[in-house]
Amino acid sequence: MKKYTGKTIVVKYGGNAMIDERLKDAVMEDIILLNMLGIKTVLVHGGGPDINKLLKQIGKEAKFVNGLRYTDEETMEVVQMVLAGKVNKDLVARLCARNGKAIGLCGVDAGMIRCEKHAEQDLGLVGDIVDVNTFPVEQALNSGLIPVVATIGADSEGRTYNINADTAAAALAIALGACKLVSLTDIPGLLMDKDDESTLIHEVKISNVPKLVAQGVISGGMLPKIACCVDSIAKGVKEAVIIDGRKEHAILLEMFSDLGNGTLFY
């Protein structure tokens, strides 16, 4: 606890931990306990399943390009309603129901996340982050609140964009000078053999990441997640960890046990 008290951590919340009610409750309890212990905790969330559900209800098919959601005008309206509305406020309500002091924010608030259209491929209204204004998050943290951040940004003309949650969490961790970035996933961490959970790699130096990519150990959906970890470490965050969000109290297991939970990048 001494290692983290008074420091800032950023938790990227996604996967089964956002769907399973038991796991949802455990994550909320973990976040509240961290806050009570004096650890400044920022919760950054996506909301893919809820977005897909609403798209289906309006008769629109979800489309993905290389793992990223293609976001046309109609989809962007749904993304904004779901992330900044339903998901964000549901999480705030869950935290407050457990005596947590939470406040809902999104990247548009006070110009927190400024972005521009994704340049590498046509993904519609998907944005690349160009600047992070930490003022609203710092104001919340300094008031003892738990900021819950929906990953929507805006460009200089006020147009809103869908932002990848892993990317947004890493950018916030860097801008806040966080000591740790924690990403909840649906796997134990980085596996030497993706089909064998007993081959979990507990720690990885970021200098070894290119070698693991070349060997095929890091591939597919792990590539962007680990790229965010590497970027955050390279820009001053001391630790970044990908943890198994399928375990109850996964965050506490990582932070307050000798073995940790998942794969630590440093």
N, C-alpha and C positions, 0 to 999 in steps of 0.2 A: 504494500500500500504506500509506503514511503516513496517508492520509485515514481509513483504516478500522482500523488496528492499535489494539487495546485497546478498540474500540467493539463494540457488539452489533448484529447484523443478524438478521432473522427471514426465513426462506425458506419460502414456502408451496409444497409439492410436490404436483403433480397432473398430469393429462393424459397424453399419450403418453410423457412422461418416466418415468411409473410403470409403463408396459406394455412398452415396447421395451427389451430387455436391454442393448443398446449404450448407449442414453441413460441407463438406470439406473446403469450403471457410471460414466458420465461425471459424473453428478450426485454420486455418492458420492465420486469423486475430487476434484471441486470443493470439496465440503464439508470434506473432510479437509485439503486444501491451505489453505483459509481458516483452519481451526483451527490448523494448524501455523504460520501467519503471525501468530498472536496475535489473530485476529478472532473474537470470541465469536459463534458461529453456532448458532441454534436452528432445527431442521427441524420444520415442522408439516405433517402429511400428512392427506390423505383416503384413500379406498380404494374409490371407487364401482364400478369393474369387478369387484373381488373380492367386494364385497357382492352385486352382481347375479348373479355366478356361483353363489354359495352359495344365494341365494334360488331360482334356477332349479333347483338340485339338489334342493331340498326341495319343489319344485312350487309356489312362490309367485311371483306376478308383482310386479315392481318398479313402484311407482306414484309419479308426480311431480306436483306442483302448482306451477305457475309456476316451474319449474326446481328446486324443492326437493323432496327425497325425503319422501313421506308415510311416517311411521314409527309403525306400530302396535306392540303388545307383542311379537309374534313377530318382526317386522322389527328391533326394537330389540335383541333377543337376538342376532340375526345381526350387526347393526352392531357391537355390543360385542365379540363374538367375533372378528370380522374385523379391526376397527381396532385395538383394544387388544391383540389376540392376534397373529394371523397377520401382518398388514401391518407392524405396529410392530416385532415381533421379527425379521421378515425384513430390514427396513431396518437395524436395529441389528447384525444378524449380518453384513450386507454391509459396513457401515462397519468393524466390528471385524476382518473378514477382510483389510481393506486397511490394517491397523495404525491405524485410527481408534479413539479412545476414546469410545464412544457409550453412552448409557443411555436405555432406553425409559421413557417416562412417558405418562400420559393425564390429561385434565383433572380426573378424579376424585381423583387422587393428592394428598394433603395439601390437599384442597379448592382445587386450583389454579383451576378454572373453575367458578364457581357460577352457576347459571342458573335460569330459570323457564320455564314452558310458553310457547311462541310465541303471541303474543296476536292478531296481525293476521288470521290465517286458521287454520283447523283443519288442522294438519299432523301430528296425533298427538303422539308424543314427540319433537318438535323443540324445542330450547330457545333462548331468548334469553339472552345473557350479561349478568349483573347485577354480577359482581365477579370480579376476577382476583387470585389470590394468587401472586406471582412467586417465593416462597421456594424451592420445589423446583427451579425452573429456574435461579435465581441460584446455589444451592448447587452444582448441576452445573457451571455455567459457571465458577464460581470455583475448581472443582477440576480445570479443564482438560478437562472432558467435553463431548461434543456431545449436548444433549438432543434426543431424537426424540419429538415430542408427537402423540399420537392425540387427535382432537377429539371427546371425549365429556365431558360435564359432569354435574353433579348439583345438585339443589335442596336446600333446607335440611332436607328430610326424607329425603334420601339416594336419591331417585329419579333414575335416570340418563336423560340426554337426548342425542340426536344433535345435534351442533353443526356448522353450515356451516364448512368448513375455511378459506375466505377470511375469514369473520367472526372465527374464533378466532385466526388468524394476526395480523390487524389488532389485535385486543384485546391479544394478548400483546406485540406490538411497542410499543403505547402504554404498557402497564403497565411494561414493561422499560426504557422510555426509549430504545428502539433508534434508531440513526441511519438505518436503511434497512429497508424492507419489500420483499421480492422475491417476485413471484408468477409461477410457471411456468404457461404456458398452451399451447394448441395452435395459436395464431395469432401473427403477427409482433408484435402489439401493437394499439394503436388505429389503425384505418384510416379515412381520410376517405371512401373508397369501400370498403365491406366486401368487394366482389368483386375488388378490385385491390390486391394486396400492395405494389405500388410506391407507394401513397398513404399509407404509414406516417407517422403523426405522431410525431415523436421526443420532443417535450417538450410538456407541458400544464400551465399554471398552474391550480390548483384553482378559482380565481375564474372561469375560462372554461368549466368543466364544465357549468353549467346551460345555457349557450348551445349547446354541442355536443349536449346532450340534446334541446333544443328543435328543433335542426336534424335530428335523427334520426341523427347520427353515432354517438352512444352510444345503444345500444338492446339489447334482448334480454338475452342472457347476460352482456353486458359491463356492464350497469347495476349489478348487485350487486358485481361485482369492483371497478369504479371507485368505487363508493360507499365501499367499504372503504379504498381508497387515499385518498380525500378525507377520510374520517373520521380516518385515522391522521395525515395531515399537519396537519389542523386541531387535533389534540391532541398535537402536539409531535414526531412523527417527521419528520425532515428531508426524506427522499426516499421515494417509493414507486414501484415500477416493475413493469410487466407485461411479461414477456419471452417470447421464443419458445423454449419448452422442447423443440422438435423439433430444435434445433441442439445438437450435441455441445458440452459445456463452456459452455452458455448463461450460466451464472452468472458465470464468469470473464470472458467476453466483455463482459458488462454492467459489471462492477466495475473491470476493469483495462484497458479500451480507451477511446480518445477518443470513438469513435462510440457506444459502448454497445450495447445489444441490447434492442429493444422501445420502449416508451413510458414516459418518466419523468414523474411527477407531483410538483409541488413548490409 
